[in-house]
Amino acid sequence: MSPAGRPPEADPHASGTSADGASAHEARASGAAETFPRTRRLKRRRLIRPLFDRRRTDVSSLAVGVVRLKWRLVPQEATGERTPFQVGFAPGRRARTNAGRTTLRRHLRETFRRHQHGLFAAMELHPGQALTLMLLFRGNEATASADLRRDLPLALDRLARRLASGGRRAPEAARPASGETERTPDAAAP
Protein backbone atom coordinates (compact mmCIF):
# COMPACT_ATOMS: atom_id res chain seq x y z
CA MET A 1 0.00 0.00 0.00
CA SER A 2 1.12 3.53 -0.72
CA PRO A 3 1.18 6.28 1.90
CA ALA A 4 -2.15 7.49 0.49
CA GLY A 5 -3.75 4.13 1.38
CA ARG A 6 -4.15 3.07 -2.25
CA PRO A 7 -2.52 0.17 -4.07
CA PRO A 8 0.72 1.32 -5.79
CA GLU A 9 -0.74 0.99 -9.31
CA ALA A 10 -3.61 3.34 -8.39
CA ASP A 11 -1.35 5.90 -6.73
CA PRO A 12 -0.86 8.76 -9.25
CA HIS A 13 2.51 9.66 -7.72
CA ALA A 14 3.87 6.10 -7.60
CA SER A 15 6.01 6.42 -10.73
CA GLY A 16 7.70 9.64 -9.60
CA THR A 17 7.91 10.90 -13.18
CA SER A 18 5.87 13.37 -15.13
CA ALA A 19 4.36 12.44 -18.47
CA ASP A 20 4.40 16.05 -19.64
CA GLY A 21 7.90 15.78 -21.10
CA ALA A 22 7.85 12.06 -21.89
CA SER A 23 6.89 10.30 -25.09
CA ALA A 24 3.65 8.33 -25.24
CA HIS A 25 5.51 5.03 -24.89
CA GLU A 26 7.54 6.27 -21.91
CA ALA A 27 4.40 7.67 -20.32
CA ARG A 28 2.56 4.35 -20.58
CA ALA A 29 5.60 2.35 -19.43
CA SER A 30 6.09 4.51 -16.35
CA GLY A 31 2.39 4.56 -15.45
CA ALA A 32 2.35 8.35 -15.86
CA ALA A 33 -0.24 8.14 -18.64
CA GLU A 34 -2.82 7.24 -16.01
CA THR A 35 -2.16 10.27 -13.85
CA PHE A 36 -4.06 13.50 -14.19
CA PRO A 37 -2.01 16.32 -12.64
CA ARG A 38 -3.44 19.80 -12.16
CA THR A 39 -1.26 21.12 -14.99
CA ARG A 40 -3.52 19.22 -17.42
CA ARG A 41 -6.70 20.86 -16.13
CA LEU A 42 -8.21 23.55 -18.34
CA LYS A 43 -8.87 26.49 -16.03
CA ARG A 44 -8.07 29.67 -17.97
CA ARG A 45 -11.13 31.55 -19.13
CA ARG A 46 -9.30 32.84 -22.20
CA LEU A 47 -8.77 29.23 -23.32
CA ILE A 48 -12.26 27.98 -22.41
CA ARG A 49 -14.37 30.79 -23.89
CA PRO A 50 -13.26 30.25 -27.53
CA LEU A 51 -14.38 26.61 -27.35
CA PHE A 52 -17.99 27.79 -27.04
CA ASP A 53 -17.85 30.67 -29.53
CA ARG A 54 -19.86 29.47 -32.54
CA ARG A 55 -18.26 32.03 -34.86
CA ARG A 56 -14.79 30.50 -34.49
CA THR A 57 -13.62 28.27 -37.30
CA ASP A 58 -10.71 26.67 -35.41
CA VAL A 59 -12.95 24.79 -32.93
CA SER A 60 -14.00 21.22 -33.66
CA SER A 61 -16.69 19.14 -32.04
CA LEU A 62 -17.41 15.44 -31.80
CA ALA A 63 -20.30 13.62 -30.12
CA VAL A 64 -20.49 9.96 -29.16
CA GLY A 65 -23.51 8.85 -27.14
CA VAL A 66 -23.76 10.96 -23.97
CA VAL A 67 -20.40 12.68 -24.48
CA ARG A 68 -19.56 15.74 -26.57
CA LEU A 69 -15.96 16.86 -27.06
CA LYS A 70 -15.07 20.42 -28.09
CA TRP A 71 -11.43 21.13 -28.84
CA ARG A 72 -8.91 23.35 -30.56
CA LEU A 73 -5.14 23.41 -30.95
CA VAL A 74 -3.33 26.42 -29.48
CA PRO A 75 0.35 27.37 -29.20
CA GLN A 76 1.81 25.61 -26.18
CA GLU A 77 2.89 28.95 -24.70
CA ALA A 78 -0.79 29.96 -24.45
CA THR A 79 -1.47 27.27 -21.84
CA GLY A 80 1.32 28.40 -19.54
CA GLU A 81 2.35 24.77 -18.96
CA ARG A 82 4.56 22.21 -20.67
CA THR A 83 1.78 19.73 -21.26
CA PRO A 84 0.39 18.25 -24.49
CA PHE A 85 -3.21 18.95 -23.54
CA GLN A 86 -5.47 20.63 -21.00
CA VAL A 87 -8.94 19.30 -20.29
CA GLY A 88 -12.05 20.80 -18.70
CA PHE A 89 -15.14 18.92 -17.57
CA ALA A 90 -18.75 20.12 -17.77
CA PRO A 91 -21.43 17.89 -16.25
CA GLY A 92 -24.34 19.70 -17.94
CA ARG A 93 -27.59 21.05 -16.59
CA ARG A 94 -29.40 17.75 -16.14
CA ALA A 95 -27.72 17.23 -12.77
CA ARG A 96 -30.10 19.15 -10.53
CA THR A 97 -27.99 19.30 -7.38
CA ASN A 98 -24.47 20.40 -6.66
CA ALA A 99 -23.71 16.92 -5.33
CA GLY A 100 -24.94 15.43 -8.61
CA ARG A 101 -22.74 17.76 -10.67
CA THR A 102 -19.74 16.96 -8.50
CA THR A 103 -20.34 13.22 -8.92
CA LEU A 104 -20.67 13.58 -12.69
CA ARG A 105 -17.48 15.65 -12.85
CA ARG A 106 -15.68 12.98 -10.81
CA HIS A 107 -16.90 10.23 -13.18
CA LEU A 108 -15.78 12.29 -16.19
CA ARG A 109 -12.33 12.89 -14.69
CA GLU A 110 -11.81 9.27 -13.67
CA THR A 111 -12.90 7.82 -17.01
CA PHE A 112 -10.76 10.36 -18.87
CA ARG A 113 -7.75 9.60 -16.65
CA ARG A 114 -7.96 5.91 -17.52
CA HIS A 115 -8.30 6.46 -21.28
CA GLN A 116 -6.12 9.52 -22.00
CA HIS A 117 -3.08 7.56 -23.26
CA GLY A 118 -4.08 7.82 -26.94
CA LEU A 119 -3.90 11.61 -26.81
CA PHE A 120 -0.20 11.54 -25.86
CA ALA A 121 0.76 9.76 -29.09
CA ALA A 122 -1.55 11.93 -31.20
CA MET A 123 -0.13 15.16 -29.76
CA GLU A 124 3.45 14.07 -30.53
CA LEU A 125 2.54 14.83 -34.15
CA HIS A 126 1.78 18.47 -33.21
CA PRO A 127 5.02 19.84 -31.69
CA GLY A 128 4.74 23.30 -30.20
CA GLN A 129 0.96 23.01 -29.92
CA ALA A 130 -1.33 22.04 -27.07
CA LEU A 131 -4.85 20.65 -27.22
CA THR A 132 -7.53 22.48 -25.26
CA LEU A 133 -10.43 20.10 -24.73
CA MET A 134 -13.81 20.32 -23.00
CA LEU A 135 -15.70 17.14 -22.13
CA LEU A 136 -19.44 17.74 -21.95
CA PHE A 137 -21.86 15.22 -20.44
CA ARG A 138 -25.30 15.22 -22.08
CA GLY A 139 -26.95 12.16 -20.57
CA ASN A 140 -29.03 11.01 -17.64
CA GLU A 141 -27.50 11.40 -14.19
CA ALA A 142 -28.84 8.01 -13.03
CA THR A 143 -26.95 6.02 -15.68
CA ALA A 144 -23.93 8.32 -15.97
CA SER A 145 -21.25 5.93 -14.76
CA ALA A 146 -22.08 3.14 -17.21
CA ASP A 147 -22.75 5.55 -20.07
CA LEU A 148 -19.40 7.30 -19.58
CA ARG A 149 -17.47 4.02 -19.39
CA ARG A 150 -19.09 3.07 -22.71
CA ASP A 151 -18.96 6.35 -24.67
CA LEU A 152 -15.97 8.38 -23.44
CA PRO A 153 -13.28 5.85 -24.51
CA LEU A 154 -14.83 5.72 -28.00
CA ALA A 155 -14.89 9.52 -28.23
CA LEU A 156 -11.28 9.84 -27.05
CA ASP A 157 -10.14 7.18 -29.51
CA ARG A 158 -11.90 8.98 -32.34
CA LEU A 159 -10.34 12.29 -31.26
CA ALA A 160 -6.86 10.72 -31.15
CA ARG A 161 -7.34 9.34 -34.67
CA ARG A 162 -8.49 12.76 -35.91
CA LEU A 163 -5.46 14.45 -34.37
CA ALA A 164 -3.12 11.80 -35.76
CA SER A 165 -4.57 12.27 -39.26
CA GLY A 166 -3.90 16.00 -39.13
CA GLY A 167 -7.48 17.01 -38.30
CA ARG A 168 -9.02 15.51 -41.42
CA ARG A 169 -12.34 13.75 -41.18
CA ALA A 170 -12.38 9.99 -40.78
CA PRO A 171 -12.61 7.84 -43.93
CA GLU A 172 -16.11 6.89 -45.10
CA ALA A 173 -16.01 3.45 -43.41
CA ALA A 174 -15.06 4.95 -40.04
CA ARG A 175 -17.69 7.73 -40.06
CA PRO A 176 -20.04 7.84 -37.08
CA ALA A 177 -23.16 5.72 -36.92
CA SER A 178 -26.60 7.34 -36.97
CA GLY A 179 -26.63 8.01 -33.20
CA GLU A 180 -23.22 9.66 -33.27
CA THR A 181 -22.57 13.08 -34.76
CA GLU A 182 -19.42 14.85 -35.74
CA ARG A 183 -18.92 18.53 -36.61
CA THR A 184 -15.75 20.15 -37.79
CA PRO A 185 -14.92 23.56 -39.20
CA ASP A 186 -14.38 21.96 -42.61
CA ALA A 187 -17.66 19.98 -42.46
CA ALA A 188 -19.18 22.16 -45.20
CA ALA A 189 -16.41 21.21 -47.63
CA PRO A 190 -16.98 18.00 -49.66
HELIX and SHEET records of a PDB file:
HELIX    1   1 PRO A    8  ALA A   10  5                                   3    
HELIX    2   2 ALA A   24  SER A   30  1                                   7    
HELIX    3   3 ALA A   32  GLU A   34  5                                   3    
HELIX    4   4 ARG A   38  ARG A   40  5                                   3    
HELIX    5   5 ARG A   45  ILE A   48  1                                   4    
HELIX    6   6 ARG A   49  PHE A   52  5                                   4    
HELIX    7   7 GLN A   76  THR A   79  1                                   4    
HELIX    8   8 ASN A   98  HIS A  115  1                                  18    
HELIX    9   9 HIS A  117  MET A  123  1                                   7    
HELIX   10  10 GLU A  141  THR A  143  5                                   3    
HELIX   11  11 ALA A  144  ALA A  164  1                                  21    
HELIX   12  12 GLU A  172  ALA A  174  5                                   3    
SHEET    1   A 5 PHE A  85  ALA A  90  0                                        
SHEET    2   A 5 GLN A 129  PHE A 137  1                                        
SHEET    3   A 5 VAL A  67  PRO A  75 -1                                        
SHEET    4   A 5 SER A  60  VAL A  64 -1                                        
SHEET    5   A 5 THR A 181  ARG A 183 -1                                        
END                                                                             
